[in-house]
Amino acid sequence: MTWRRREFDFDDFDSSDDTNRALSASHVCLYGITHAVVTALGASPGLVFVHHGHERAFVYDIADLYKAELTIPVAFDVSAESPPEIGSAVRYRIRDKIHEFRIIDKIVNDVTKLLFEPAEVDDVLDSLGASDNVVHLWDPNGLVAGGANFDSET
């Protein structure tokens, strides 16, 4: 496999070589996941730390924290395999790595650490339920565990 540099055309995915298409596909997956977590936490995707001039600057800032460990290795591995549909192959591989890498937990923790004072981080993570493995739902009286029946008549 030969790769010279990062080259891509936003308007023409197929104009790049396999490795650049794999990088683009893997990064887009990571951006989508990161955007979902950032907005679920109530943060603004446009908050600027490093990237600027884009409505998703904060998403890109946070996603960049994980590219070297997650998306870049996947892109190069898939590119080396030369599958017929590189975008699809990358998306399947990223899907598997998301679970293995626990990316959603990492994003929650990193965004919280970035936006709150160090003394507040543990309390915030606890209030989000990030310290356990429970999906929480909003309730007028606070968070409640998902997957439970709260109907008083049953």
C-alpha positions in Angstrom: 0.0 0.0 0.0 1.3 3.4 -1.0 0.2 6.7 0.6 1.7 10.1 0.0 -0.5 12.6 1.8 -4.0 13.6 2.8 -6.0 14.6 -0.2 -9.7 14.8 -0.5 -12.5 16.7 -2.3 -15.5 17.4 -0.1 -17.7 17.3 -3.2 -16.3 14.2 -4.8 -15.6 11.3 -2.4 -14.6 8.9 -5.2 -11.9 11.2 -6.6 -9.5 10.2 -3.8 -7.3 7.1 -3.5 -8.4 4.2 -1.2 -6.5 5.4 1.8 -7.9 9.0 1.6 -11.4 7.7 1.1 -11.0 5.4 4.1 -9.7 8.3 6.2 -12.7 10.4 5.1 -15.2 7.7 5.9 -13.8 6.9 9.3 -13.5 10.6 10.3 -17.2 11.2 9.2 -18.3 8.3 11.5 -16.4 9.8 14.4 -17.8 13.3 13.7 -21.3 11.9 13.8 -20.8 10.1 17.1 -19.1 13.1 18.6 -21.8 15.5 17.5 -24.5 13.3 19.0 -22.7 13.1 22.4 -21.8 16.8 22.5 -25.4 17.8 21.8 -26.8 15.2 24.2 -24.7 16.7 26.9 -26.2 20.1 26.1 -23.0 21.6 24.7 -22.8 23.7 21.6 -21.2 22.0 18.6 -20.0 25.5 17.5 -18.0 26.2 20.7 -14.5 27.2 19.6 -11.3 26.0 21.2 -9.0 25.0 18.3 -11.0 24.8 15.1 -12.7 28.0 14.1 -14.9 29.3 11.3 -17.3 26.3 11.3 -20.6 25.6 13.1 -19.2 22.2 14.3 -15.8 23.5 15.6 -16.2 21.9 19.0 -17.2 18.5 17.4 -13.9 18.6 15.4 -11.9 19.6 18.4 -13.2 16.7 20.5 -13.1 14.2 17.6 -9.4 15.0 17.0 -8.6 13.6 20.5 -9.5 10.1 19.2 -8.4 10.0 15.6 -4.9 8.6 16.2 -6.2 5.7 18.3 -9.4 5.0 16.5 -10.1 6.2 12.9 -6.6 6.5 11.5 -5.6 2.8 12.2 -9.0 1.6 11.0 -8.6 3.6 7.8 -5.2 2.2 7.0 -6.1 -1.3 7.9 -9.2 -1.3 5.7 -7.3 0.4 2.9 -4.6 -2.3 3.0 -7.3 -4.9 2.5 -8.6 -3.2 -0.7 -12.2 -4.1 -0.3 -14.5 -3.3 -3.2 -16.6 -0.9 -1.2 -14.1 0.9 1.0 -16.6 3.3 2.6 -18.9 0.5 3.7 -16.0 -1.6 5.0 -14.8 1.3 7.0 -18.2 2.0 8.5 -18.5 -1.7 9.6 -15.1 -1.7 11.2 -15.6 1.7 12.9 -18.9 0.3 14.3 -17.1 -2.6 15.9 -14.3 -0.4 17.2 -16.8 2.1 18.8 -17.9 -0.5 21.3 -14.4 -1.9 21.9 -12.9 1.6 22.3 -15.8 2.8 24.5 -15.7 6.1 22.6 -19.0 7.4 23.9 -17.8 7.1 27.5 -14.6 8.8 26.6 -16.3 11.7 24.9 -18.6 12.2 27.9 -15.7 12.2 30.2 -13.5 14.5 28.1 -16.2 17.0 27.3 -17.1 17.2 31.0 -13.5 17.6 32.1 -13.1 20.4 29.5 -16.2 22.4 30.4 -16.2 22.1 34.2 -13.9 23.0 37.0 -11.8 20.0 38.2 -13.7 20.0 41.6 -17.0 19.7 39.8 -16.2 16.9 37.3 -17.0 13.9 39.5 -20.4 15.4 40.6 -21.3 16.3 37.0 -20.4 12.8 35.8 -22.4 11.2 38.6 -25.4 13.4 37.8 -25.2 12.3 34.2 -25.0 8.6 35.2 -21.6 8.4 33.5 -20.1 6.4 36.3 -22.4 3.4 35.8 -23.7 1.4 32.9 -27.3 2.7 32.9 -29.0 4.6 30.2 -30.9 7.4 31.9 -34.1 9.1 30.8 -35.3 12.6 31.7 -38.1 12.8 34.2 -39.6 16.0 35.7 -38.2 14.9 39.1 -34.7 14.1 37.7 -33.0 11.3 35.8 -34.5 7.8 35.9 -33.0 4.5 34.7 -34.1 3.4 31.2 -35.5 0.0 30.6 -37.6 0.0 33.8 -41.4 0.1 34.1 -42.4 3.1 36.3 -46.2 2.7 35.9 -47.7 2.5 39.4 -50.5 0.3 38.1 -48.3 -2.7 37.1 
